[in-house]
Amino acid sequence: MRTRRSIRFLLLALMVLAIPAVSHAGIIFSIGFAPPPLPVYDQPLCPGEGYIWTPGYWAYDDVDGYFWVPGTWVTVPEPGLLWTPGYWGWANGAFVFNQGYWGPQVGFYGGINYGFGYVGVGYAGGYWQNGAFFYNRSVNNVTNVTNVYSKTVVVNNITVNNVSYNGGSGGITARPTAQEEAAAHARHVPPTSVQVSHVQEASTNRQLFESQNHGKPPIAATAKPGDFRASVVAAKSAAPSYKPAEARGGTAGRAPAGRPNTPAANTPTHASEITPTRPAAPNTGKPALDQKYQQQQNALNAKQDKERQNLQKSQEQEHQHLAQQKASEPAKQQVEQKHQQQTQQLQQKHTVEQQKLQEKQRPAPAAKPKETKEKN
């Protein structure tokens, strides 16, 4: 198993290092259910000048699920560069990971508040001046460097519940600014080899997998990349909003050997398997009102039928594409997992919509008769 994972991350490393110097951040993984929220942790002491903080994040292993990549201090590839963190975003029915990169300006990283200067927009942890990096002591743990200053960082309109992804249900709704769009097209430097090795080392540590730490990794941050023994910081706690993988539509553990994670019995895995709910409109005894309610119900039914048909068509096209390309089993399994997640999310959405309509149409409770006071 360790050999298999090493091969996967060797391929990942090659993908990351192959990203052009001028490009958008690379999309590395596409997953059917949301990553856990960010844990609560402190920043380790900065090793010295020339290091820039890179925040921790949840990465994904296609066998064992999400695992935590500890935040760490990294030597900058060249003076003048800043780190734009990677982030998970919802797109085309799945969560995709957008790889981080080095550049002269900080670009869009999903509006996610990673902390320690990465408040969702830009970087408030420091700046370059005359070839030297100046550290903001109000957000960085620095004591052994001379180029320091203190500036209070105010977080405005950024979620405080440790959400780790952009878009989708419960995700952050931030969109790139004009400056962030410009940064996305500026010169980029991919993650360094020590950063890639740091991710690979994290992937081999069972304690860092969500299935083991339940959102509270014992190594939340390190002083240097890949050093998981000296100067490490454990998470104080999981995020208050943490829910296990099962509650987010995924699986916490490993799938049985040779087969993908399978849904529970009677759970649809494709849109074609959804049995639509067709509740009857309430009978109020008032013909005009009953007709209005029936029209509302018919309109919702038609809308949901259209959405289900569109998803079914999309899934069937992907099946045809896989067949034409003679895709490998892992590729097929990934698509099936995405279809399962899409189908369950659509079914849940439709159930909620039907419930809301029924609540709206439910007759209001009769008013209680007013109490009268007896005269003495």
N, C-alpha and C positions, 0 to 999 in steps of 0.2 A: 504493500500500500504506500509506504514511504517513497519507494522508487517511482511508482506511478505519479504521485503528487509532485515529485521533483521534476519529472519530465514535463508535466503540465506547466509548472512555473518556469522552467527553462524556456518553453515556448512563449509564455507570457512575457518573459524578460526580452526575448528577441523581438516580440511585437512592439513592446514599449520603446526599445532602443531604435526600432526602425521607423518611428514616427518622424516625419520630415521636420526640419528645423523651423520651417514656416508653415504652420497648419493649424487647424482646430485641434483641441485636445482629442486624443484617441478614445473611441468607445471600445471598452474591453469586454464587458460581460453584459448579458441580457437575462434578467431574472424575473420570475413570475410573481414574487411577493416581496413586500417592502423590507429593507434592512432595519435592524433594531435602532432605537434612539441612541444618541451618544451618551456614554457613561459620564459620571461626575468624577473628575480627577484633578490633581495639581500638576503643575509643570516642574520637572526636575531642574536643577541648577544648570545654567548655561556653561559648557565646558571652557569657553573662552571666545576671544574675538574671531570673527570670520564664520561663526555658526549662525544659522537662521532656523527658527522653529518651524517645523512641519507638523501640523496637527494629526492626531490619530483618526482612523476611520474604519468602517466595516468593509472588508473585502469578502469575496465569495469563492468557495471551493465547490466544484460541481458534484462532489460525492458527499461531503460532510456539512455543507451549508456555510453560513456566514461565520467569519472569524475576525477578530480585532487586530488591526495593524497599529501597534503603539505609536503615539506621537513621539517625535524625536528631534534632536538638534542635528542639523546637517551642514557640512561645510558647503558654502556656495560655489557652484562651478566656476564662476568668474565674477569679479566685482561689478556691481551695478544691477545684478539680477535679483528678482524677488520671486517667491513661490506662490503660484496659484494652486490651491488644493483641488484634488479631484472631488467629484460629487456624484451621487446617484440621482437620476432624474427619470420621470415617468414619460415614456414615449411609445406610441404604437402598441399599446396593450402590455407593456412590460417595463421593468426597471432596468435602466442601462447605466453603466458606470463610465463617466467621462474622466479620463486620465488627467492628473495634475501635470503642471509643467513650470519651467523657469522662464522668466521674461523680464524686460525692463519695466513693465507695468503689471499690476495684478489684474487679472481678468475675472470673468464671471465664474463663481463657484456655487451656484444654486441658491444664493441668499442664505446659506446655512451658517449659523453662528457656532463656529468651531471653538471659539474662545481664544484667549491669549493673543488678542489683536486681530484675529479673523472674525469680525463681527457680522459677517454676511455680505458686506460691501467693502472692497478694498482691504488694506492692511494698516492697522494702527499700532503695530508693534515696533516700528522703526523705519529708518530711511537711510539712503546713501548720500554721502557728501564728501567730495574730493577723494573718492576711492576708499573711504572708511564708512562702516556701518554704525549708526547710532541707535542704541536700544532704548525703548520706552520702558522704564522701570515699573510703571504702573500696571503693566500687563505681562511683563517678562521677569523671570526669576534670574536676575543677573547681579553678581556682587564682585566678580573678578575681571571686569572690563572697565576701561576708562571712558569710552564714548557712550555716555548715558544721558538721559533726560527724563523728566517726569511730565506726563500729560494725561489727564483723566480722559478715559474713553467712555463715551455715552452711547448706549445701544438703543437706537430708535426703531420702532416698528419691526423688530426682529423677534421671532418666536423664542420663548424662554423655556419651552418644554423639551429641548434637546432633539427635536426632529432632525433626522439625518438625510432627508431626501427632498427633492423639488418636484412638485406636481403630484398628480394622483390623489387618492383619498387620504386626507390628513397631511398632505405634503405642503411645503412652503410654496407660495404663489409668486415669488420674485421672478422678474424677467431681466435680461441683460440691459444695462444702460448703453448709451451711445459710446461712452468711453470703454466700457467692457467689451463691446462688439469690436471696437478698434484694436483693443489688446489681443483679442482672439485671432486677429489677422496679422499681428506684429510678429517679430522674430521670436521663436521659441527654442528652448533647450529642453530635451526630454529628461525624465528622472535619471539621476546618476546611477552608476552600477551599484554603489553602496545602498541606494534607496531600493533598487530592485532586489538586492540580497536581503535587505531588511524585511521586505514583504515575504520573500521565500522562507526566511527563518521563522516568521510569525506563522506561516502555514503549516509548519511542522510541529508546532507547540499545541498539544491537545487542550491545554488550559485556556487558550485564547479563542476556542470555538464557542459560539453561543450555546451550543448544546451542552457544554460543560460549565460555562460561567454565568449563564442566564442574564446576560447584559451587564455583568460586573466583572470585567477581566482583571485577573490578579497582576498583570503587567499592563498598565494603561499607558505608560510613557517610559522612555529611556533617555539617558543622557547622550548616548551616541547610537547610531544605527547598528542593528544586529547584536548589540550588547544587552542580552536579556538576563544578566546576572548581577552586574555592578550598577549602582545608582539607578535602580528601577523604582517606579512609583506605581502602587496598586490603585485601582479605582476606589473612590470612597463609597460609591453606591451605583447601582443601575439607575437609569433615569426614572423619575416618578411615573412617567407615562409608559414604562416598559411593559410589553406583553410578549409572551412566548411565541415562538415561530408558528405553532399550531393555530394560535389566535389571529395571526396575521395572514393565514392562508397557506403557510408553508409547512415544512417538516424540520424538526430540530435535530434529528439524528441521521444516521446513515441508512440509505436504501438497501434492501437485501441485495446480495451479490448478484450481478448479472441482470438486474431489472430495475426500472426506475421506481421512484416513490409512487405508490398507487393510491387512488382516492378511496374513501370509505364506500361501502356498498350503497347502491342506489344514488350515488352522487354523480351528476352528469359531468362528463369530461369534454363534451363538444356542444356547441349551440344547437345542433340538430337533435340532441337528447333532452333538451329542456321541455318539460311539460308546462305550458303556460297556465297560470292561474286566471280563472275567469269568475270572480265573485259577482253575484247579482247586485244590482243597484238597490238601495233600500226602498221599501214600499211605505211611503208616508201617508197614503190615502188622499194625497193632493195630486191630481193628474198632471198639472203643469210642473210642479216641483219634481215629481217622479220622472217626467220626460227629460227635464234638465239634467237630473242625476244620471239617467241612462245615457244621455249624450256624452257626458263627461267620462263615463266608464268606457263607452265605445271608442272615444278619442284616445284614451290611455291604452286600451287594448291594441288599437291600430299602431300607435307609436311604438309599443313594445314589440309587436310582431315585426315591424320594420327593422328595429335594432337587432333583433334575434336573427332575422334573415341576412342582414348585412354581415354580422359576425360569422354566421354559417358559411356564407360565400367566401369571406376572407380566409377562414380556416381550410375550406376545401381547396382553395387556390394554393395555399401553402403546402398541403398534402401533395397536390399535383406537382408542384415545384420540386419537392423532396424526391418524388419518384423519378422525375426527369433528370435530376442531378445525381441520382443514385447515392443519396446521402448516407453517411455512416450512421451506425446505431446511436452513438452519443448525440449526434445532431438531431436525429429523429426524436430521441427522448427529451431533449431540451425543448423542441417545438411542442411536443405533447404536453409537457409540464406548463408551457406558456398557454396552450389552449385550455387546459384544465383551469388555470387561474382566471383567464378571460371569461370562461363560461360561468364559473362560480361567482365572480364579481358581477356579471350581468344579471344572473339569477337573483343575487342579493339585492341589487339595485331595483329590480322590478318588484320584488317582494315589498321593499320599503315604500316604493311609489304607490302600490296598491293599498298598503296599510294607511298611508297618509290620506289617500282619497277617501277611504272608508271613514277615517276619523273626521274628515271635513264634512262628510255627508251625514254623519251620525246626528240624530236629533238631540238638541240641547235638553238637559234634564229640566223637568218641570220645576218652576219656581215654588219655593216653599211658601205657604200662606203666612202672612204677617201675623205676629203674635199681638194680641190686644191685651192691654192691661185692664184689670178689673178695677172699677171705681170702688173706693171704700165707702 
